[in-house]
Amino acid sequence: MSIYSITPFTLLDFPNKSACIFWYAGCNMRCLYCYNPEIVLGKGVVTFPEAISFLQSRQGLLDAVVFSGGECLIHKHIVEQIKAVKAMGFSVKIDTNGSRPDVLKQLINEQLIDYVALDFKAVKGQFQKITQSDLFFGFEESFQVLQKSTVPFEIRTTYHSELISNEELSEMMAYLEANHYTGTYYLQFFRNNVETLAPLPASLKIKAEQIKTNAAFNVVFRD
């Protein structure tokens, strides 16, 4: 059992599609600002046959399934599970921290995914501090895999003013621009007063004019 829970309906998590979300338990990062400690540290309680049964009851009502977490791509049978969902006629979106570029590449090569949200946690020098991991190379490779594919994708960063400086944020944007990113870059403001993996001070919001960038891609701020 890999799935922690299922969100039965969302119009916000897959562009222009109605979807449900499969939340996969466990993660190979321990991001300080993670909003889902119960999922990251918890165990799966929903079997995949139960998830399929749920989808059968939603055929014709939902367009898509979002595979999220935690980190969904670390699970042993994820390719087979996505293949089963795709065979039912649902579009598939992956939310990933980028740590499994090999799995991501397989899914793309087998035409099993329709959209990807890739987390850009931090610049290389700050990656260990924020994620408690040394998996920046995985993000870089996943980014390049997506850049070379035809699968639409977005890049997103959770911004906490005590963890990412304005200069580092500008550096992150410069990195994307240097690698010819032309999609949308979502800056998600940290939500204060919620449970996270680590105790954190309140975060201050940043304004667009505080960021130095000549980015050719679209930058969107999210609350």
N, C-alpha and C positions, 0 to 999 in steps of 0.2 A: 504494500500500500504506500504509494508515493504522494498522493494528493491529500493535502491538508484540509481543503474545503473548496466549495464551488460557489462563485457569485452567479446567480441564475440569469441576471440581465444587466447590461450596461450599454449605453449609447456613447460613452466617453472614451472607451479604451481601444477602439478600432475605428479609424477614420471612415465615416460614411457607412458604417455597418452596425447592425444590432448584434450583440455578442454576449457570451457568458465567459467567465474566467475560471480556469483551473489553476488553483494555487498549489504549487508543488513545495513540499516540505524540504528543509535543508538548504544550505548554501555553502560554497567554498570561500566566501568572504564574510567578514564581520564588520560591516560598515558602521561607523560610530553613530550615524544619524538614521540607521535603518528603522522604519516604522513598523516592521513586521517581525519583532523578536519571537513571537509565539510560533510563527511559520518557520523562521530560520532555525530556531532551536528545537522545534517540535517534531513530531512524527506524523506520517500520513495516516489518515483514518478513513479515507474513501478509496475503495477498490476501483480499479479501472473498469471492470464490468459494470459497477454501479454508475460510474461516470458515463459509460456508453448508454446505459439504460436511461439516464437523465437526458442525454442528447436525442435519443429516439423519441422521447416525449416532446422534444422541442423542434423536430424537423418541420420545416415550413414556417416556423415562428422566429427562429434565429438565423442570422446569416453566417456567423463566425464563432470561433473558439479562440480565446486568448490563453496561451500557455505562459504562466508567470510563476512567481515564487517570492522568496527563496530564489533558487536558480534551477529552472526546469531542465536545462541541458546537461546537468550532471547525472541524471538518472539513467540507469542501465537500459531500460526498454523505451526510452522516449521516442526514438525514431519509429519504432513499430506502433506506438500509441498515436503519434501524429499521423502516421499513414492510415490507421484505422479511422481516425476522425475525418481526414481528408476524403477517404473513400465514401463517407456518408454524405458528401456534398457540401461540407462546411469550409469556408475560408479559414485560414490559420494565421494567427499572429504570434510571434515569439517576443517575449520580454526577456532580455539577457544582459548579464554583466560582461559578456564577451570572452569569458574564460575558457570556452570550449569551441575554438574556431574549427576544429576538425568535425565536430558534430554539425555545426552551422553550415559548413561547406557541403557535407553530405545531404543535408536537408534541401539546400539550394539545388544541388546537382540532380536530386531526385524530384525536383519541382513539387515539394511538399509544403512550402510556406509562401504566404502572399504578402506579408508585411512584417517588419522587424523594428523593435525599439531597442537601441543599443545604449547602455549606460556608459557615460564618460565620467568616471569617478573623480579624477584629479590628474594633474600633471605628473609626470613620472616621479619627480622628487618627493611628491606628497602622497603618492598612491599607497605606500606601505602604511603611513600614519592613518589615513582615512579608512582603508579597507582591511587593515591587519593581514594583508597578503602581499605576495610578490608576483601578482598575476597581470601586471601591466602589459607584458609581451602578448598575452592572450587577447586583451582588448585591441592592441595594435593590429594583430593578425586578423581578428574578426572584422575590424574596420576595413582593412584592405580586401578581405573576401567580399564584403558587401559592396564596396566601391567598384569591384570588377564584375558584379552581378547585375541583373536587371530587376532584382527584387526591390521594391520601394522600402525605404527605411528612414528612421529619424534618429538623431542623437539627442540624449537628454542628460542633464546634470542637476543633481540636487545641490542647491546653494545654501551653505551655512556660513554666515559672515565670520565666525570664529575659526573655521576650518579652511576656507578658500579666500584668499585675499583678492582684491581687485586686480592686482598685477598678475596673479596666477590665473584668474579668469580670462584676462586678456591673452595670456600665454596659451591657454586652452583653445581659444578662438583662432589664434595664429596657427596653432598646430592643425586645426581642421582646414583652414584656408590653404596652408602649405601642402596639404594632402588633397586639395582640389574638391573638397566637400561642397556640394551645391544644394543640399536638402534643407530641412528645418532643424535648427538647434533650439531645443526647449530648455530654458532655465527654470527649474522648479524651486520655488522658495520653500525653505524648511518651515514646517508648521510647528510653532512653539506649543508647549504644554501638551505634548503627546508622549506616550511611552516609546522609548528607543532603546537600542542595544547598550548604549552608554549614556550616562548622565551628561547633559550638555547645557551650557548657558543659553539664554535667549539669542536668537539670530535676528539681525537687522536686515531689512530689505535693501536691495541695491537698485539704483535708477539707471536707465539706459545710458545717460550722459556720463556716468561714472566709469563706463567701460571703454577702454581705448581699443577700437577695432576698425578695420577697413574691410570687414568680411563681406564676401559676395553672397553668402548664404543668408537665409532668413532667421533672425533671432526672435523667439517668442518667450515672453515671461508668463509663468504659470504660478498661481497661488496654490 
